Amino acid sequence: MNYDYLVVGAGLFGAVFAHEMKERGKKCLVIDQRDHIAGNIYTENVNGIQVHKYGAHIFHTSDREVWDYVQQFAVFNHYVNSPVAVYKDELYNLPFNMNTFSKMWGIRTPAQAKEIIQRQIEESGITDPCNLEEQAIFLAGRDVYEKLIKGYTEKQWGRSCKELPAFIIKRIPLRFVYDNNYFNDPYQGIPQGGYTQIIEKLLEGVPVLLNTEYHRFMAGTGKDTFAKVLYTGMIDAFYNYCFGALEYRSLRFEEEILPDCDNFQGNAVVNYTEREIPYTRIIEHKHFEFGQGEGTVITREYPAVWKKGDEPYYPINDENNSVLYQKYKELADREGNVIFGGRLGQYQYFDMDKVVRSALNMVKKENAAG
């Protein structure tokens, strides 16, 4: 077969790109090294519950065009992300808002909350934050930092907040209203029936090969030809780590099916902010679709050190990795028939709506180029 595009990766970016190119009369072949489509937004039906196998994914956007686009492939419910945080025997609402401050200090008004935070900032004596700990205290005061930021962040990054650069926390959203809606975006929800169906519909009519690694596939393609390659895997892996490996943080998931429990924690997402508790949060999947399904399924999420062969989740966009990525990008920019997309191909964390937007923009760019 002669294909216009080999699309490497059957996740959201690759699926949107392949779908749109097929709509424009192009022939695409999609390959993925995993044994399933949908990448990290893959959901699986367990006892009538759509389980997010690679962590919680809540679709949210301020981009009306992207919102209308995804509505073509699933019916979205009106789920609003309102996580809670557990610190020792205390329970707090997230994001940091008046419900949080009222519980923490026994106050009622925004003026009282602002006064306490400002006093704690002044008492810290910090004027030029040199690390993440100082930056967080400088923005939110010591109580919020100690109870809700410190332990969670140290678990995420695997090191002390004093060893992390200040720029990781550029701002801390402090909301002086009684509102537990985590996102400011006007459009948000969860697809009824999970995310996998979206990718299935996007890839209808497009040939897909699973359990297929790019380099091995290219070494044995035979008579198949491809005018161009869209690569959504790790850009450093594409170049066989010739400059060294980019760094990531990874995750480990511990899933538990509880057939005799109807409601384990009363909320879809509960964060655990103490450093001593090894997981960062527990997801109870049935609450994403308002309690559907038999029993319940929970997933504990453990941050992990990434090494080659592990699933990379969060790029570590510090100065060293940014310099290293630029070296790979310079190679990529010189490619004549390979383009790179997605969080791994561009070494950047994207929310789902930004993935869709980026893929649609790439389609426009490719069409404009002829």
Residue pairs with C-beta under 8 A, 6 or more apart in sequence:
1 27
1 29
1 223
1 224
1 225
2 27
2 224
2 225
2 227
3 27
3 28
3 29
3 224
3 225
3 226
3 227
4 21
4 26
4 27
4 28
4 226
4 227
4 228
5 17
5 18
5 21
5 26
5 27
5 28
5 29
5 226
5 227
5 228
5 229
5 230
6 28
6 29
6 31
6 226
6 228
6 229
6 230
7 14
7 17
7 18
7 28
7 29
7 30
7 31
7 229
7 230
7 232
8 14
8 31
8 32
8 214
8 229
8 230
8 231
8 232
8 233
9 30
9 31
9 32
9 39
9 230
9 231
9 232
9 233
9 342
9 344
10 30
10 31
10 32
10 34
10 37
10 38
10 39
10 199
10 203
10 208
10 210
11 32
11 37
11 38
11 39
11 40
11 41
11 199
11 232
11 342
12 38
12 39
12 41
12 198
12 199
12 342
12 352
12 355
12 356
12 359
13 232
13 341
13 342
13 345
13 355
13 358
13 359
14 30
14 32
14 39
14 230
14 232
14 341
14 342
14 359
15 30
15 37
15 38
15 198
15 199
15 202
15 203
16 202
16 355
16 356
16 359
16 360
16 363
17 28
17 230
17 341
17 359
17 362
17 363
18 28
18 30
18 202
18 203
18 206
19 202
19 203
19 206
20 359
20 360
20 363
21 28
21 363
21 366
22 28
22 205
22 206
24 363
24 367
28 206
28 207
29 206
29 207
29 208
29 209
29 224
29 226
30 203
30 206
30 207
30 208
30 209
31 208
31 209
31 210
31 212
31 214
31 217
32 39
32 208
32 209
32 210
32 212
33 211
33 212
33 213
33 214
33 233
34 210
34 211
35 210
35 211
36 42
36 196
36 210
37 196
37 199
37 200
37 203
37 208
37 210
38 195
38 196
38 198
38 199
39 54
39 199
40 54
40 55
40 57
40 311
40 313
41 52
41 54
41 57
41 195
41 196
41 198
41 199
41 352
42 53
42 54
42 195
42 196
43 50
43 51
43 52
43 53
43 194
43 195
43 196
44 50
44 51
44 53
44 194
44 196
45 51
45 194
46 257
46 285
46 293
46 297
47 257
47 259
47 293
47 294
47 295
47 297
48 292
48 293
48 294
49 285
49 286
49 289
49 292
49 293
49 294
49 296
49 297
50 193
50 194
50 285
50 288
50 289
51 255
51 285
51 297
51 299
52 195
52 283
52 285
52 288
52 299
53 253
53 255
54 251
54 253
54 311
55 251
55 253
55 283
55 299
55 301
55 313
56 268
56 269
56 281
56 283
56 288
57 195
57 352
58 79
58 81
58 183
58 188
58 189
58 190
58 288
59 70
59 76
59 188
59 189
59 190
59 191
59 352
59 353
60 81
60 183
60 185
60 187
60 188
60 351
60 353
61 67
61 185
61 187
61 188
61 351
61 352
61 353
62 184
62 185
62 186
62 187
63 187
63 353
63 357
64 187
66 353
66 356
66 357
66 360
67 187
67 353
69 356
69 360
70 76
70 191
70 198
70 356
72 201
73 191
73 197
73 198
73 201
73 202
74 191
74 192
74 193
74 195
74 197
74 198
74 201
75 191
75 192
75 193
76 189
76 190
76 191
76 192
77 189
77 190
77 191
77 192
77 289
77 290
78 189
79 188
79 189
79 190
79 268
79 288
79 289
79 290
80 181
80 182
80 188
81 181
81 182
81 183
81 188
81 268
81 269
82 93
82 94
82 180
82 181
82 182
82 267
83 94
83 182
83 267
83 268
83 269
83 270
83 271
83 281
84 91
84 92
84 93
84 94
84 267
84 269
84 270
84 271
85 91
85 92
85 93
85 94
85 148
85 152
85 270
85 271
85 272
85 273
86 92
86 270
86 271
86 272
86 273
86 274
87 147
87 148
87 151
87 273
87 274
88 274
90 103
90 147
91 103
92 99
92 100
92 103
92 104
92 147
92 148
93 99
93 100
93 103
93 180
94 100
94 148
94 180
94 182
94 271
95 173
95 175
95 180
95 182
96 140
96 144
96 148
96 172
96 173
96 174
96 175
97 174
97 175
97 176
97 177
97 178
97 179
97 180
98 110
98 113
98 175
98 176
98 177
98 178
98 179
99 178
99 180
100 144
100 148
101 107
101 112
101 113
101 116
101 176
102 108
102 113
102 178
104 143
104 144
104 147
105 112
105 113
105 116
105 143
107 113
107 116
110 176
110 177
113 176
114 176
116 141
116 143
117 140
117 141
117 144
117 174
118 141
119 141
120 137
120 141
120 142
120 143
121 137
121 138
121 139
121 141
123 142
124 134
124 137
124 138
124 141
124 142
126 134
126 137
126 138
127 138
129 135
129 137
129 138
129 166
130 166
131 161
131 162
131 163
131 164
131 165
131 166
132 153
132 161
132 162
132 164
132 165
132 166
132 168
132 169
133 145
133 150
133 160
133 161
133 162
133 164
134 166
135 166
135 167
135 168
135 169
136 144
136 145
136 149
136 150
136 153
136 161
136 169
136 172
137 145
139 169
139 171
139 172
139 174
140 149
140 172
140 174
144 172
144 174
147 273
148 273
149 161
149 169
149 172
149 273
150 161
150 273
150 275
151 273
151 274
151 275
151 276
151 277
152 271
152 272
152 273
152 280
153 161
153 164
154 160
154 161
154 275
155 275
155 278
155 279
155 280
155 303
156 249
156 280
156 303
157 164
157 168
157 249
157 303
158 249
158 303
158 305
165 318
185 353
190 288
190 289
191 197
191 198
192 289
209 217
214 231
214 233
214 238
215 240
226 337
227 337
228 337
228 338
228 339
228 366
229 337
229 338
229 339
230 339
230 340
230 341
230 362
231 238
231 338
231 339
231 340
231 341
231 345
232 340
232 341
232 342
232 344
232 345
233 344
233 345
234 246
234 312
234 344
234 345
235 246
235 325
235 328
235 329
235 332
235 340
235 344
235 345
235 346
235 347
236 243
236 244
236 245
236 246
236 324
236 328
238 338
238 340
239 328
239 331
241 308
243 324
243 327
243 328
244 324
245 308
246 315
246 316
246 321
246 324
246 325
246 328
246 347
247 306
247 315
247 316
247 318
247 320
247 321
248 306
248 312
248 313
248 314
248 315
248 316
249 303
249 304
249 305
249 306
249 313
249 314
249 316
250 303
250 304
250 305
250 306
250 310
250 311
250 312
250 313
251 301
251 302
251 303
251 304
251 311
251 313
252 301
252 302
252 303
252 304
253 299
253 300
253 301
253 302
254 279
254 299
254 300
254 302
255 297
255 298
255 299
256 297
256 298
256 299
256 300
257 295
257 297
258 264
258 295
258 296
258 297
258 298
259 294
259 295
260 295
261 295
261 296
262 295
262 296
263 284
263 291
263 296
264 282
264 284
264 296
264 298
265 282
265 284
265 298
266 287
267 284
267 287
268 283
268 284
268 285
268 287
268 288
269 281
269 282
269 283
270 281
270 282
270 284
271 280
271 281
272 279
272 280
272 281
272 282
278 302
279 300
279 301
279 302
280 301
280 302
280 303
281 300
281 301
282 298
282 299
282 300
282 301
283 298
283 299
283 301
284 296
284 297
284 298
285 296
285 297
285 298
285 299
286 292
286 293
286 296
286 297
304 310
306 312
306 313
312 344
314 349
315 321
315 343
315 347
315 348
315 349
317 347
317 348
317 349
321 347
325 347
328 347
332 338
332 340
339 362
339 366
340 346
341 358
341 359
341 362
342 350
342 355
342 358
343 349
343 350
343 355
346 358
350 358
